Amino acid sequence: MKRSVKHSISAMALASFMFIAFGSMDDDKNESDSSSGGTSVNADVSTTKKIGETLPTKYFDVTVNSAGVDDRVNTGNEFSNLPREEGTRYLIINTTFKNTSNESRAIFEGEVLINYNGQEYLYDKSEVVMAEGWGLFFDQINPLTSKTTNIVYKIPAEIKGVAYYRPGRSGKKDLIELGNIE
């Protein structure tokens, strides 16, 4: 009996933690849900930014400094590198997030949209790279401070087409064009 009580308490504590930790993710859901309307890019040329331009979102100014595709990820630490995998490549996006809010905010990776052969594909799972300057594993930054990091998405080697990056916690039309994936 004691063991089941401990498990119940542990489960309740975990659920509470998850509610608190991820509850802030929904605070801007109503006005800027990034994926509930499907994967359509619907790129509006007047609002879509390019590499090097700053995209203002509700909480962050987001700038993609560079983007490129490689067959492996070299972090400078052999234990954190992502090796070459048959049939895949890595899209690496170097991005700066500046918190424009008046309180600290959590940063989330976001998603990549690529139109390939008339079909739009959504890549919303970034790769975990355990090295400084790579990824946003539960990162949070204070007001008016910035963080620059590399975000990595695994994509099929065959895919080609124009790619767009939609930062986490941004609106459906908040896009940064990454250029053509070759």
N, C-alpha and C positions, 0 to 999 in steps of 0.2 A: 504494500500500500504506500509506503513512504517513497518508493522509487517512482510510482506513477504521479504522485503529488509533485515531486521534483521535476519530472518531465513536463507536467502541466505548467508549473511556474516558469520553467525555462522557455517553453513554447510561448507563453504570454509575454515574457520579457523580450523574446526575439520579435514577436509580432509588434510590440510597442516600439521597439527600436526601429523596425522597418517603417512603421507608420510615421514616426518622427523624422527619420532620415530622408525618406522619399516623399513625405507629405508636401514639402516645398516645391516639388516638381510640378504639382498641379496648380500652383497659385496663379499661373498665367495661362492655363489650359483654355479657358473660354475664348480668349481673343487671339491666341496664337498656336493652336494645336498644329504641330508640324506633320502629323502622319494620318490623322483620322479621315482625311479626304482622299485617300489613295496615294499613289506614287507619282501622280502627274506633276511634271516640272512646271508647266505653265509659266515659263520664264518671261517676265515682263522686262523688256530691254531697259525701260526707264528706271527700274528699281534693282535690277541685277547688277551686282558689283563684279569687278574683275580682280585678278591677283594684284595686290599692292594697294587696292582701294579699301576704305573702311566701311563696314556695314554696321550701322547703328541698330541694335535690337533693344528690347525692353530693359535689360539689365547690363548689357555689354556692348562695347564697340569691338567688332571682330574684324581682323585683318588677316587674310591669307597671304603670307609672305612669299611662299613658293609651293609648288606641287609637282610631283614627278612619279613615274612608275619605274619600279626596279624588280628584279627577280629574287632579291633577298634584302634583308634589312640589316645593316651594319651599324651598331650603336657605339662601337668602340670598346665594348665589353663582350668578350666571346660567350659569356654565359647568358647574355640578354639578346643576342642576335637572333633573327628569324632566318632559318636556312631556306635555300631554294627548294621549292616543291613543284613537282611535275604538274603542269596544267594551270598553275596560278602565278600571279604577280602581286606586288604590293603597291598600292597607291599611298604615297607619303605626303601628307599635307602639313607644312610648317605654318602654324597659326598663332596669332597673338590675341588674347582676350583682355580687354580693359574693363574693369567693373565701374560702370557709370552710376550705380545705385548708391544710396546713402547708408547701406549696411553690407556686411559680407554676404557673398553669394556663391553657391555651388556652381561649378562649370561642368557641362556635359558635352561629350564628343560631337554629337549630331549625326548626320547621315549624308551619304553621297548618292546622287541620282545620275544614271547614265542611260542615254537613249541609244540602243543598239538594235539594228535591223528593224526599226519601227516599233520596238517594244521598250518601255521604260523599266529599268531595274533599280531597285532601292537597296542600298547597302547601309544598314543601320547598326551593324555590329563591328566595332573596331577591334583590332588586335591588342592584346595585353602585352606590353613590352616593359619589363621591369628594369628600367634604367632612367637616370636623371635626364630630363628633357624629352621624354617619350611618354605620351598619354596623359590622361587626366583622372587617374584612379582616385575617386572621391575627393578631388581637389576643390578647395574653396578659397576665394581671395577677398581681401578687404576692399573697402570703397576706394576708388581712384587709383588702385594698383593694377598692375598688368602681369600676365603670365604668358610666356611663349613656349610652345611645345610642338612636338611632331606627333600627329595622329596618323595611324596606319590602318588601312582597310585592305583585306585580302579580296582580290577580284580574279575572275577567270582570265587566263592568258589570251583567250580568243576575243575578248570584248574590245570593241573600238567604238568611238563616238564622243560626243561632247559630254563632259562631266560637270556637275554642279555640286557644291557643298552647301548644306543647310545646317548652320550651327545648332547645337542643342539649346532648348528654351527660346527658340525664335519662331517667327510666324511662317506660314506656308509659302509666302512670297519672298521671304528673306533668303536670297540665294547669292552665292559667289561662284561665278563661272571659273572652272579650273582649266579650261582649254580642252583640246581634242586628245583623247586617249588613242594612241597608235599602237 
